[in-house]
Amino acid sequence: MSDAGVTTTIEDGVAVVRFDDGKVNVLTYAALTAFEEALTQAESDATAVCIVGRPGAFSAGFDLSVMSKSVDDALRLAAAGWSMMLKMFLHPQPVVAAVTGHALAGGAVMISTCDVRIGTDGPAKIGLNETSIGLALPPFAVELARERLDPREVHRATLGAHIYDSASALQAGWLDQVVPADEVESVAFAEAQRLGSLSAGAYGASKRILRQPVVDRVNAHANVDLGDFRVDV
């Protein structure tokens, strides 16, 4: 296991990226770098990607020890997060997430970048809790929520900081399928294999056409003053 808790193995043509930091899978600078490296490796060594969280926790989001230091520190980590998530969102290969448990804040954003999200029927909290902990939502979180969630849920999920269980997350659009906890990884892996058998060129080109408008909307916020992106203490 890497210091970031991210390891990659190639299994039957699928790049299986396991995230397990022994705790709640915090997105540190090291973890973000490791995910980018895994995606790069997948392009040369695999046909699809399957991201697997640890039992009970997919990711608790960005490292709060960094986010709470200052506005500048929060913005730098958020920018690094968007860089990785942009790469994941536009990755030309299928990307499937095995959402093994909680996916909060940046963790919820991360699953939104994946093509298919397979969730557990066990205990799980999924959602964007930023406004409840004093953080303004960055543009990429808002745009991904608009893209992936039921339109009726977008305001509740973003401004309202509503946290969903697995069943309601499926209805809202955070998840695509919910299965027993002991089947999450195998079902996600099988879906990655299935999607990886499709035409690679057609899949990648179609994904770019589908998702580039979302990226363009995020980039349109490049000059927006994010001075209110802060932690209230």
C-alpha positions, 0 to 999 in steps of 0.5 A: 500500500502506498503512503496515500492508501491508494494501490493499483493492480491490473486484474483481467484487464481492469485497473483496480484502484483500492483506496484504504488509508486505514481510517476514513479515506481522506483525500490528501495531496498524496492521495490525489496524486496517486489517483492521477497516476493510477488513471495514467497507468490504466490508459496503457495497461487496462481497458477500464478502471474500478475504484474500490473503497475500504469497508464502510468508507469510500471517502470522507473527502478533502483533508480537513486539517488542510482545509481549515488552515486558511482560505488559501490552503483550502483553495489550493487543495480544492484546486488539486482535487479538481485537477484529479477529478477532471482527469477522472471525469474525462478519463477515456476508459470506463470508470466504475466506483465500488462505493463501499460506505460513506462518501461525503463532501469531496468523496461524494464529488469523486463518485460523481465523476465516475461513470457507474456507481455501485453502492452498498446496502449497508450503512452509508452516508452520501452527500455534500455536507460543506455548507453544514461545516462552513465551506462554500461549495466549489464550482466543480462540486455544484456542476457535477451535482447538476449533471448527475443528480435528479434536478429536484434534489440539486438544491437540497443536496447542495445548499441544504447539505442533505445527507442520503442513505444508500436507498435515497442516494440511489433515488437521488442519483448519487448511486446507480445500483445498490447491492449487498455489502459483500457483493459491491466490489464483485459487481463493480468489477464485473461492470468495469469488465463489461464496459471495458469490452465496448469499443474503446475509441467510441466510448472515449469519444462519446464520453468527451462529447457528453461531458465537455460541456460540464467542464466548460461550465466549471471553467467559466467560473475561473475568474469568480471570487472564491473569497467566501470559500472558508471554514467557519470556526 
